[in-house]
Amino acid sequence: MVTISVTLSAQNEQEPDTLVKEPAVVPFIRLGFDVSSVARAFTEPEVRQFEISADSELLRNWFFNLEGGILMVNSEQESFTYNASGFFFRTGVDFNLLGRPHAEQNDLVLIGFRYAYSSLWHEAPFYLLDNPYWGSHTGSIDRSSYYAHWVEFAGGVKTEVFKNFFLGWTLRTRIPLVKTKDPEIQPYYIGGFGQGKRRAPVMVHFSAFYKLGL
């Protein structure tokens, strides 16, 4: 009996050492800048868009996100001139599929959801309609407002390349919800969404991030 008691006591003392404890959530804010929005200016020079983001791990492997930016469009063609300016924001959550068995594990494979809103003012100071039967007609369209709501489903990665410095990409598909009905002029580009003529664009974003401890 004494031998059994000693053996059980030794096992009980060793059991706590075999338990794997999840690392505690350390408060932080990770700030990001969308590099692809700047690079896109080389393929679409008439569109200038700047976007920043912030995320924080509120629960283990669940990250709350805020994203926002501004848009400026200036397109001058032979048959029309178009100007627009506005802002947009998104909010939502990401879930880390890798998990974090160790506190030092900062690489993330994410899936996420966003709600987004964009608002802009746009105008066409000049347009030319050339009809072979009725002849040419020029005119202008006054400045007016436009808005759009949509949701996004996203997947991507964030990798810590240096201490607290991350690089990452996300693939996003956007599904429109509500927008301005029967606008006098269709937007050329919707901030945070993409080209106005596209119904459900799929886009890739490349970003750089820096994590700040709290």
N, C-alpha and C positions, 0 to 999 in steps of 0.2 A: 504493500500500500504506500509506503514511504517512497519507493522508487517511482510508482505511477504518479504520485503527487508532484514529485520533483520534475518528471518529464513533462507533465501538463503545464506546470508553471513556467518551464523553459520555453515551451511552444507559445504560450500566451505572451511572453516577453518579446518573442521574435516576430509575431504576427504584425504589429504596427509598422515594423520596418519594411514589410513587403507591400504595404498599401501605397498606391501611387496617387498623390494629391495633385489636383489641377492647380496650375499657377493662378494666383490672384489677379484680378483685372486691375491693371495699373492705369490710372486716369491719364489721358493724353488727348491732344488735338493734332490731327495730321492735315496739313495744308497742302493743296495741290494746284498745279497750273496745267491747263490743257495745251500741250505743245502742238498737237495736230491742228488746232484752230489757227495757229500762226502759220504753220506749214501749208495749210490749205490756201493761203493767200497767193501762193505761187501758181496754183491751178485755177483759182477764182479770184483774180486781183480786184474785181469790183466789190467783193465781200470782205469786210473786216469784222472778225468776231473774236472776243477775248473772254475766256472762261476760267474761273477759279472754283475751288471746292474745299470742303472741310469735312472730316469724318472722325468719329470717336467710337471706341468699343464700350458700349453701355452694358451689355451682357456678354458672357463668354462666347466668342466667335460671332456675335451679332454687332454689326457696325451701322450706326446712324449717320446719314449723309445729308449735307446741304451743298448745292451747286448753284452757281449763278454767273451771269455775264451780260455783256452788252453787244449790240449789233449795229453796224453802219454799212449801208449799201449805196454805191454811187455808180450807176451804169449808164454810159453814154453810147448809144448806137445811132446808125444813120436814120432809123425810123422812129426812135423814141429816146427819151431821157427819163431815168427812174432813180429816185432817192428814197431812202428809208433809214430810220434809226429806232432803236428800242432796247428792251431788256428781257431777260428770261430767268427763271429759277426752276430748280428741281429739288425734291426731297424724297427720301426713301431709306431703305435698309439693304445691307448686304449680309450674306451668310458665308462664312469661311468653311469650305468643304474639307480642307486639310486637317482642321482641328489644331490645337496647340498643346501637345504633350509636354513641352518644355517652355519655360518663360522666354528663352532665347530664340524660340521659333517665331520669326516675324514674316516669313514668306506666306502669301495668301493666295488661294484659288477661290474666287468669289462668284456667287450668283446673287442677283439682286432685282429689286423692283423700285421704280420711281414714278411719282406724280409730277407733272411739269406744266408750267404756264409761261406763255410768251405774249408780250404786248409790243406793238410798234406803231409808228406814224409813218405814212408813206405818201408819195405824190409822183405824178408824171408831168413835169413842167412843159414837156413837148412830146407830141406824137404825130406821126404821119401815116395816113391811110391812103394807099395808092390803089385805085380801082380802075381797070381798063375801060369800063363803061361810063362810070360817073365822075371820073377824074380824081385828082388828089385832094385830100382834105387834111388840114392840120388843126390841132387843138391842144388842150391841156386838161389835166385832171387835178382838182384841188387836193390839198393835204387832208387825209382822213386817217382814222384809227383802225386797227385790226388786232384781234386777240385769238389765241388758240390754247386749248387744254388738251393734254394727251398723257398716256402712260407709257412706260418703257420697261422692257425686260432685258436684263443685262447679264453678261458673264465675262470674266476676265481674271487677270492676275496682278499682284503687286509683289515686287521682289526688292528686298533690302540690299542694295549694292554697296553702300557704305553705312556706317552707323547713323541711324535715323534718316537716311536718305534713300528714297524708294523710286523705282521706275515701274510703270505698269501700263497695261492696255485693257480696254473693255470693248466688247462687241455688243451693240445695242440695236434692238428693233423697237420702233415707235408706232403706237397705235393711236390715231386721233380720236378724241372724244367730242369736244364742242369747239366751234370756231365761229367767227363772224359770218352771219348769213348774207348771201347776195352782196358781197362788197362791190363797190364801183370799179375797183381794180384789184386783181389777184396779186398777192405779195410775191415778189421775185424770190425772196429768201426769208424764212421764219427763224428768228434767233433761237438756238438750242434745238431746233427741229431739223432744218435742212431746207432744200428747195421747196417752194410753195406748191409746185405742181405734183410733187410726190405724195402718194397716199400713205404709205407705211414704209418709210426709209429704213434701211439697215446700214449702220455706220460704225466705223472703228475709231476709237479715241486713244491717243497716246499721251500719257501725262507723267509729270515729275512731282514728287511729294517730299515733304520734310515733316518729321514728327516732333512735336513739342511736348515735353512732360509737364504735368500740372502739379 
